[in-house]
Amino acid sequence: MPSLSLRVAVIGAGAAGLVAARELRREGHAPVVFERTDDVGGTWVYDDDDATASRDPLGARRSNLYASLRTNLPRQSMGFLDFPFAAGPDGDPRTFPGHAEVLRYLREFARRFDLNGLIRLETEVVRVSRDANANSRWRVRYSRKFSGNEKREEEEVFDAVVVCNGNYYQPHVADIAGMDAWPGKQLHSNTYRVPEPFRGQVVVVIGCSVSGMDISRDIAGVAKEVHVASRSAPDATCERLPGHHTNLWLHSMAGRPC
């Protein structure tokens, strides 16, 4: 046990926030976890809202998962040391499971170590600042949901703050000349969910990393053509990508829309 027990604010109840809260409590501290959504799991909570219909298709979302997403790491390397990522009785037994299996694991982790009582759901931290009266402490201002859509801001003082809100909430949109005037459909991978809205269309996917290749192959199953633009491809590249999709092409980076 530590000689001094600290009151610690943990921002975010995803994987990092949950394990931070557990370890802090194990060491004798008093963590309080702030989670702006209504569930634990962070980015692994799937949100299937149709982004192209009613919300900003380039804006931030609760989650950046798409329906077909699977892990790109084996489950054996994703679990915590003393809580292996084993398949549940009704879960996904694959070595590279789908996103729902990761969420199941994180929820079970929270239950197994009795963390839910530490978590304040639908409570968004809006400001963190040094306490003017005690420079070694922190003031945490947060917005909390009450009845209906009413929200109230409150403030508490903590000895320490652990920020666990992840790296991928705010999408990074490529800066391509002329995109603001182009009349076609645009969206960020952050808002992509299913391929059906692209049926029969010609689609350009900008970016050739993991999500870009996942999504391009997903869309190729229903689209007329899918063209992947990659800044790492040599100039004037135009070649069909290997695989069973005959409508999937790799190009050098897009210059501007026509």
N, C-alpha and C positions, 0 to 999 in steps of 0.2 A: 504494500500500500504506500502511496506517496505521502510525504510529510505534510503536503498541502493539497486539499481537494479543490479543484477549480470548477467553476460553472462555465461550460463551453457551448457556444452556439455552433451548430453544424448546419451549413446551408446546402440542402439537397439530400433527398432520400433515394438516390440511385445506388449503384454498387459501392462507390467510394464513400458516400455518406453513411451507408449502413455499417460497413466494416469500421469506419472511423468511430461511430457511436459505440459499437461493441468494444473496441479496444480502449477507448477512453473510460468507459464504465468499468472494464476489467482492472484498470489502473487506479480506480477509486475516485474518478472525477464524475461530474454531473452533467452529461450532455443533454442538450435540447436540439432536436432536429427540425428544421423548417423546410417544408415541402410545399411548393406553390400549387401543385395539382392535387387530385383527390386519391392518389394511390402511390405506393412505393414502386421503385424499379427504374425511375429516371427515363433514359432514352429507350428502354426496353418495353415501355408501355405503348402498345400499338394504337394509333389513332387513325381510323379509317375514314375520316371526313373527306369529302370530295373537294380537294383544294382548288381545282380548276373551275368549280361552279360558283362558290360563294365567298372565298377568302383570297387574300393576296397570294398569288402563286409563287411569288418571289420572297415572301416574308417568313418570319420565324414561326415555328410550329411547336406544339407540345413534344412531338416525337418525330424522328427522321427515318422511321422504319418503312419499308415497303412490304407488301403482303408475302412475297416469295423469299424474303431475306433469310439466309442461314448464316451461322457464324463462319468466319474465315480462320478460326483457330479451333483445334480439337478441344472438346469439352474437358479432357483430362488436364489441360493447361489453363483452363479458365476458372476453376473452382478455388475457393480458399483452402489453405493447407489443412485445416482441421474440419472442413466441411466439404467433402468431395462433390463434384458436380455429376452425381449419378442420376440416371434416368428414373423417373417416378413410375409407379405401376401403370398409369394411363398416359405417360409422357412420350416424348420423342426420343427413341433410343439411339438415334444416329450419332456418329462421332462428331459430325458438324451439324448440330440440330438447328431447327428453326427458331425464330425470335421468341415464340410463345414459351418454349422450353426454358429459355434464359430467364424470362419473367417469373415462371413457376419456381425456378431455383432461388431467385432473390426473395420472393415472397416467403418461401419456406425458410430461408436463412433468417429473415426478420422474425418469423414465428418461433423458430427453434431457439433463438437467443433472446426472446422476449423484448424485442426492440420497439414494437408498435406503440407501446405506452410512452415512448420518448419522442414520438413523431407528431408534429402539428401539421396536419394536412390542410390544404387550401389556405396556406399562410405564406405569403410572398415577402421576402426580405427586400426592402426598397432602399435602405441606406445603412451603411456601417461607418462609424466614425469613432475617433478617440474620445473618451470621456474627459471633458475639460476639468472636472474636479478630481480625477484620478487617472493620470496619464497612462498607467499600465493596464487600464480596463477599456472595454469597448461598449459603445452604445449601438444597439441593433434596433432599427425601426422596421416594422413590418406591417403589411396590410393583411387583415384577417377577414374571412367571409363569415357573415352572420346570417340571419334569416333572409330568404329570397336572394336578391342580388346585392344586398347592402354589404359594404365593406367599411371597416374602420381601421385606422392606423394607430398602432401602439408602439411603445418603446421599452426596452429592457436593457439592463447592464450585465455584461458578461466579462469574465476574466480572460477569455481567449475566443477566437473565431477560427473555424476550419471551413474553407470554401470548397465545396464538392459539387458544383453545379455543372461540371462537364465543359467540353470544348466545342460542341457542335450545335448548340442551340441557335445561334445566329448564322444564317447561311452566307457564304461568300459567293457573290455573283460576279461572273467574268465580265470585265470591262471591254466590250466590243463595240467599235464605232458603228453607229446607225441602229443599234438594237432598240433604242427608245422610240424610234419612228417605224419600226418594222411591224406590220399589222398582224402577223401570225401569232399563234399560241406560244407562250413562253412559260416555263416553270423551272424551279430549282429542284434538284434531286431530293431536297429536304421535304418537298410536298408530293413527290411521286408515291403512289400507292399500288395501282394495278395498271396493266397495259391496255385494257379495253377502250379507254377514250382515244387511243391512237390507231384504232383499227382502220386499215386501208389508207393510212396517211404516210407521207414522206417525212421522216423525223431526223433531226440532227442532234446528236448527243455531244456536248462539249466537255471533254475530259475523259481520260482513258485509265483512271485508277480503278480501285475495286468497285465502287458503287457505279461508276460509268459503264464498266463492262457488264456488271450484273444487270443493270437496267436496260442497256442496249440489247442484250440477248432476250430479256423478258419481253420487250416491245417487239422485237423481230418476229415473234410468234404470231403477231396479229397485223403488223404494219406492212405497207407496200414496200418501203425501203427504210433502212436505218443507216445513217452515216455518222461514224464516230470521228470527231476532230480531236487530234492529240498534238500538243506542242512539242512532244518528244519525237514525233515522226518527221523524217526529212521533208524538205520542201517538195511540193508537187506529188506527194504520196497519194496514191489511189489504188487500193488493193482489197480484195475480198478477204475477210477474216476467216480463219479456219473454223470448222464446226459444221453442224448440220443445217444452219441457216444460210441460204443462198442469197439473201437480201441484206446482208450485213457487211458494211464496208468501212475501211480505215482511211482517214485522210490526214494531211498536215493541218495545222491549226487554222481555224476559220478567221478570215480577215475582216469581213463585214457582210451583213445580209444583203441580198439583192432584191 
